[in-house]
């Protein structure tokens, strides 16, 4: 069976997810030093998912024009 084009995931369409898989949660807990090998898989502590946001680029044109004005004075 083939998959419909609208269901395929493109590289640019990947967003941050709210739910992590069990393996992802365990790896994140290990990074935070909240997981030991004796810990039970059932009833794991919650892990906050950090959303990645891109910063907006500063406008360079305004800075250049201000620098030119200062040099003229």
Steps between C-alpha positions, in 0.01 A plus 500: 500500500622850426485797733308810406718806424330709769601251771871491419726697733732747334825611663375856551165396642635337819369684806567459868287229655318518832541130578831315515546128453610292797857476369516877448369562852757264651786664308381845608474386864855362479622839377330664800642235741149399607519142369677194639505147365291386799221748421168355391382564146141530618428829675794695359524868593378753248749665269453851371523531123693809397362676196765633268427848375710685248606853578410770254787651308586858580468754226848586380398786272394726787831451680698578186308821433540612863875436484526707180307787660735500801807505275367801306460706820 
